């Protein structure tokens, strides 16, 4: 998987991507914490509608194969669709901020979720062509770390705004609108190549990779179960803290700190470590280590109502999430040829979309019909199964990455 990498292009990519990531950090706190929190506390969303917001992030990933294929067909550079999705997302954030009714708010929130989920296949292609494989993990982890700083600050600041005056909730989306537009301008400065279609390709071509590359297919199977276990718990964390029925009823500030600032700060210390491990160790080793930390964070969070214990769980979650971001975005670069990274990534993103669409509904179903403890056991069991699938892949992955 060799290629020609220009130091000038690498430096330009790093510089502008750091700026893009700074803006993206604000958006990350908005969609991971505040979008659902506002739906619960401002619009009093019913249980049946709450999963829609995180589910539409998955729906966006589910459609990434289509948008990747369209961009490739029209031979766009990788950054053009990214800029378009930032702009459409900004419009959606604006409509969220001026919403007076739940249905209008949900439409804007769901569209913004779809847009933000489309970025990864195209950014992965940029990283594959602009960064050398031996330094890719470290460079991307630096970008993710920068975004994490702004995510943590906005999680803290946004939570404080909501606690000071809940009527100012619209400022969350005003800031998101501005930063999304700024990100669109910045991303166009990143050097990128045109996506080149192959003769005979169509929008379904990428899925043939599942049959052609068995290692890729089995890794995706293992990723399925870690994804289900992790994604089903993420919106439930907000619900568990915010809903008085579960005995915690945390303030908006506490929720912002526990689900935003603490995990994001933990990511600051973890992201570079995981980036280094990604570059140096077998992909399977790193994936299983991440699984174990995710399981610990889920168990500690949902098996207690003690804020101190939940703080430890949030630290562990942030630590794992720091590696999860690097792994999710880059692992296909260790499997795919450089010119096919966006194709591999579109399949990975699409399957992530399937589980990210289903997982919130599964999490809420288990929460409503059982309790947080049972839901967490199910999630931990799913991640354990993922580890069992990954274990036999250590040698095949070593052989692939040695090519």
N, C-alpha and C positions, 0 to 999 in steps of 0.2 A: 504493500500500500504506500508506495513511495510517491513523491511529487516534488515540484519545484516551488520553494517558498521564498518570497522576497522580504527582506528585513524592513524595507521601507513600507511595504503594504502591511506587514505585521504591526508596525508601530502606529500607522494611521488607524488601523482597525481597533487597536487597543485604546487609543486616545478617544476616538469618537464613541466607541462602545461603552466606555466608562461614563461618558456624559449621558448616553441613552439610558444606561442602567440606573443612573441617579434619578431620572424622571420616572422610570419604570418602578422604582421602589415605592413611590407614592401610590401608584396604581395597585401594587401588590397588597398593601395594607387595606386599601379600599375594598378589593374583591374578597380577600381572605377573612376579614373581620367585620368591617363596617356595613357592607351591603346587606348581609343577613341580619346584623344587629339592628339596623335601622328598620328593616322590614318587620322585625319583632316588636320593637319598642315605639316606633313612630306610627306604623301602619297597622299594628296588631294583626299580622298575617296569620291565617289559620294553619294548623298542622299540615293540611294537604298541600298547601302552596309553598311552605318554607323550603322544601327540597329543590324547588325549581331553580333557585339562584345558583347553588353549587352544581346542580345537574346540567345547567346550560353551559357551564365551562366544559363539561364532558361532551355535550352535544357539539360544541365548537370543535373540539379535538376529533370528534367522530366525522366531521365534514372536512377535515384537513386534507385528506387524500384528494378530494375534489378540487380544492383551491390550489393545492400543489400541482395537480395535473393541468389545471387551467393556466397557471403561471408558466409552467414548462412549455405548454403548447404555444404560448404567445412569446416565448423566449425572453421573458422579463429578467432583469437582474434580480438577485435574491432580496435586495433591500426595498424594491418598489412595492411588492405586496405588504411588507411589514409597515411601511409608511401609510399605505391605504388603510390598513386595519387600525392603526393608531388614530387616524383621522375619524373613521366611522365610530370607533370607540369613544372618542372625545364628544361626538355628537350625542351618543347614547348617554354618557355621563351627564351632559347638559340637561337632557330630558328627565333624567332621574332627579336632578336637583330642583326642577320646577314642578315636579309631580305633586298633585293634590289628592290623587286616588291611588289605591294599591295596584290596580291593574296597569295603570300608566307607568308607575314606578317599576313594576316587574318587567314590563316590556323593555324599558331602558336598561335595567340591570342585566337582563338575559342577553340582550344584543351586545352589551359591553363584554360580557363573559365570553360570548362566541368570538368576538374580535381578538381579545387578549390571548385566547387559546390557539390562534392561528400562527403565532410568531415562531414557535420553536423549530419546525422543519426548515424554515428559511434561515434562521440564525445558525442552526447546526451546519447548514451548507456553507455559510460564510466562514465559520470556524474551521471546517474541514479543508477549505481551499486557502485560507489566509494564515493559519497557524500550523506549525510543525507538530507532528504527532507526539514528540517527546516533551513538548512544552504546552500542549493544548490544555491539559487539565489545570495547570497552574495559572495560565492566562485567563481562562474562563472563570476560574474560581475567584480571581481578583475582581472581575467584572461583577460576579454575583455578590461578592462581599460588599462592593460599593453600593449596589442596590439595596443590600440588607441594612446598611447604615441609615438610609433614608426611609426604608420601611419601618425600622424601629422608631425613628424620630416621629414619623407620622402616626404610627400606632399610639404612641404616648400623647402626642399633641391632639390628635383627633379625638381620643377618648376623653381628654380633659375638656375639649370644646363641648362635647355632648353632655358631660356631667355639669358643666357650668350653665348651659342653656340648651336643652334638647331641641328647641325651635331653630337652633343654628345648624341643624343636621345638613342643610343644603350646602354649607361651606365645604363639606367633605367632597361633594361632587363638583363644586366650583374649582377646587384645587386640582382634582383629577382631570377635569376638562382641559385646564391650562397645561398641565404636565404631559398629557397625552399628545396634544398638538405640538408641544416643544419636542417631544420624543420623535414625532414624525419628521420634523425638520432635521434633527440631528442624525437620524439613522440614514438619511440619504447621503450623508458625507462619508459613510463607510464604504471602502472599496469592495466591489462584488462583481462576480462574473454572471453572464447570461446563463440561464437554465437552458440546457440543450436537449430537445426531445429526440428520441430514437425513432427510426422508421418503423411504422407499425404499432407504435404505442397508442394506447387509449387510456381513459380515466381509470380502467380496472387493471392496467398492466402491473402496477406496483404490487398488487396482492399475489401475483405469481411468485414473488420472492419467498412466500411461505412454503411453497412446494419445492422451489429450487434450492433454498438454503435451509437445511434441516436444523443446523445449530441456531440460526436466527429464530426459527419457529419455536424451538424448545425454550430458549431464553424468554421469548415473549409469553410462553405459557407460565413460566415461573413469575414473570413480572405481573401477570394477571392477578395472581393471588396476593402478592404483596400490595398491589394497587387496590384491590377490593378491601382488604383489611385496613389499610391506611385511610383511603378516601372516605369510607363509610363513617369513620370517627371524626373527621375534621369539622363538618357542620354541627355535629352533635356536641362538640366542645362548647360552641357558642350557646346552644340550647341548654346544655347542662348547667352552665354558669348563669344564664340570663333568666331562665324560667323558674319562678318561685316554687313550682310544684316539686322540684328536686332538692329543695332545702338549702340552696346556696344563695340565689338571688343577688349576685355580685353587682357592684356598681359598674357603669359604663367605663369608668377609669380603670377599675380592677380588671375588667374584661380586656380592655385595650392593652394593659400591662401583661396579663397572663397569656393572652393569645397572640399578641403582637410584639410588644417591646422585648419581653424575656426571650421568646424563641428567636427573634431576629438578632438580638445581641449574642445569644449562644451561637448562632450561625456565623457571626463575625469571627469567632475563635475557631470554628470548626471547618469553615469552607476551604481555607488554604490547606488544612491538614488533609481533608478528603481529596482535594485536587492533587496533592502530592501522592497520596495513596493510589489514586486513579492512574497516574502516570507510571508508578513503580510496580504495583502489584497486579496479580491476576484479577480480571474483572469480577469473577465469581467470588473470590475471597472478599473483595470490598462490598459486593452486594449482600453477602450473608452477614457480614459485620453490621451493615446498615439495618438489615432486618431485625437483628437482635436488639439494637438500640430502640428501634421503633416499637417493638413489642414491650420493652420495659417502660417506655413513655406512656403507652396506652394503658397498661396495667396500673401504673401509679396514678394516672389522672382520674380514671373512672371508678377506682375501687376505694375512693376516699372523698370526703367533703372538706378535708383540711387544706386550707389555702397554702400552708407551708409545703405540704407534700405535693400539691398540684404545681407549685413553683418548681420543684425538682423535676416533675414530669415535663413541664414546659421547657426546662433547660435541656433535658434529654431529647425532647422532640425537636427543638431548634438545632441541636447538635447533629441529629440524624438528618434533618431536613437540609442542612448545609451540604451534606454529602449527596442527598437525594437529588438536589438540583443539578449538581455536577454530573451525576450518573445518568439521570434521565435525559439530559440534553446531549451528552457526549458518548454514551456507551455504543451507539451504532457506528461511531467512527472507528471503533476497534474491530468491527465486524464487516462493515461495508467497504467496497472500493471507494476512493475519494470522489469519483464522478457520480456515484450512486447514493451518496449519503442522504440527500433530500428524499429520495425514493424510499429508502429503508426507514427514514425518520417519519415519513408520512404514514407508513403502515403502523409503526409503533405508536404514533400520536393518535391514529384512528382507533386502535384497540384500547388505548388509554381512554379515549373518548367514550367507548362503550361502557367500560367499567365506571368511569367518572360520572356517567349519566345514571347508571343503575345504583351505584353505591350509596348516594345520599338517601334514596328512597328505601333501600335495604336497611340503612342505619336507623332512619326514622320509624320504619315498620317494627324493627326489633325493639326500639326504645318505647314505642307506644304499647306494644303487646307483651313486653317483658319488663326489663329495667336496664339502667346503664351498665350494671355489672354483667348481665348476660350478654348484652351487646358487645362489651369489650372482650369477653371470652371468645365470642364468635370471630371477632377481628383478629385476635391473637392466634386462634387456630388456623385461620386463612394464611397468615404470614408464616406460621410453622410449616404448612404444606409447601409454600413457596421455597423455603430453605431446602426441603427434601428434594424438590425438583432441580434446584441449582447444584446440589452436591456432586452429581455425576458429571457435570459439565466442566469441571476444573481443567482436566487434561485437554479436551477438545478446544477449549477457549485458549489455552496456552499455545496450542499448535496453530490456531488461527492468527493470533496476534504476533506470532514469530515469523509469519510470512513476509 
